[in-house]
Amino acid sequence: MEAWIIWGIVGIIALVILIPYFLQFRKRQQEAIAKKREADALGITRPRAQFPFINQSLCIGCGSCVLACPENVLDVVWGKAAVVNGVRCVGHGHCEKICPVGAIEVGLGDIKQRDDIPVLDENYQTTVPGIYIVGELSGLALIKNAIQQGRKAMEHIADQIKQHPTPENILDALIVGAGPAGTSAALVATQNNLNYLIIDAQDLGGTILQYPRRKLVMTEPVDIPLYGKLNRHEIEKEELLEIWQSIYRDFHLRLHRQERVVDVQKVGNWFTVKTTAKEYLTRFVVLAMGRRGNPRKLGVPGEQQAKVMYQLIDAQSYTHSNILVVGGGDSAVEAAIGLARQKGNRVTISYRKPQFFRIKQKNQERIGKLIQKGRITARFNSHVREIKAKSVVLEQDGKRIEIDNDYVFIFIGGEPPFGFLRKIGVKFGTDMVTVPSTANVQNPIPR
């Protein structure tokens, strides 16, 4: 009898422990499944740039990758890791590093169906021998990746020049873009005493120049050629630009500012690179010019007004104003947050989708708090129909709404330079019927 009592007590204790655990587990799984279904329907579980590819046969469902990812890209669904918001992936690879069974690989994957990723070999050389693509134009984010790509591409160029020197009247390499990738390539060129030149349509810093004042930039510890270790995970825009300026000053890097490349043509063994200023003869070309290109326009009446802008540099310049921010990416959300924190501003953000999907987790939390406090009005499922002198007409859920407005900031992406790349002969994944020896359709990711 005592044994039955003991087993009964044990059973009751087990039920008291297991039932809440089971209910909690089932609730979590239902939430994860709902997130996965919603993400599948919205197409945000498919790769667009860098992406965590999961080998389901190896995955043991430990959840370490979920905990390691700061952007909530992953979740565990019925005992296996699953992508629930792939567009948030920034490519830092924490999930890959922490996975105990090697079930995750962060990269671009098979790009044969991609018309937005140029085909590159392991040295970032395109299908046009002698032309290299490094940085975000290759499809990968993060300053760390850009620096490593610039280094590897220029090291490959330097090895070729050592074997067959370039004539003195011709550049060894022309680098297009003075961001992290182009700067890294220039530093390696300096190390190897190459005859090089950097040109940039703006100034040194590349895409970083477009960031709002005091924006925190996500970095990963990385060795910068000649400079040394950049051992930071977050750094403000201004401090990062100061580092680039010190690099250009200390190592006397050759940069032509405000000069945009317009054409690249192969002439015999050399390339003729035409810019808005002059023509150059060079043996190799390194394209490190980013993906953004010219900002996309809404194409609505009134967009040509001076109050309409496509970047925000200093939020503190705008106070006591009715401001509309258009877009749902990190740039739009960060602009809305910055503007909402200024005195007297009334900020509205218009986004064509039902919620924010592709923004960093920190931005999601920050804007969520400001929306709850009434500092930002979020109008989802909305489109701008007309911009007037003192107002903006939106259409939301089939209804037209007119709101007071002093300024409009539009962040709906840029027109990437893919047309230019195709014009000079660079192939993309969907262009490839057979893969030439100079290209690897599985684009590399730096390690």
Buried (B, 14 or more C-beta within 10 A) or exposed (E): EEEEEEEEEEEEEEEEEEEEEEEEEEEEBEEBBEBBEBBBEBEBBEBBBBBBBBEEEEBEBBEBBBEBBBBBBBBBBEEBBBBBBBBBBBBBBBBBEBBEEEBBBBBBBEBBEBEBBBBBBEBBBBBBBBBBBBBBBBBBBBBBBBBBBBBBBBBBBBEBBEEEEBEEEBBBBBBBBBBBBBBBBBBBBBBBEBBBBBBBBBBBBBBBBBBBBEBBBBBBEBBBBBBEEBEBEEBBBEEBBEBBEEBBEEBEBBBBEEBEBEEBEBEEEBBBBEBEEEEBBBBBBBBBBBBBBEBBEBEBEBBEEEBBBBBBEEBEEBEEBBBBBBBBBBBBBBBBBBBBBBEEBBBBBBBBEEEBBBBBBBBBEBBEEBBEEEBBBBBBBBBBBBBEEEBBBBBBEEEEBEBEBBBBBBBBBBEBBBEBBBEBEBBBBBEBEEBEEBBBBBBBBBE
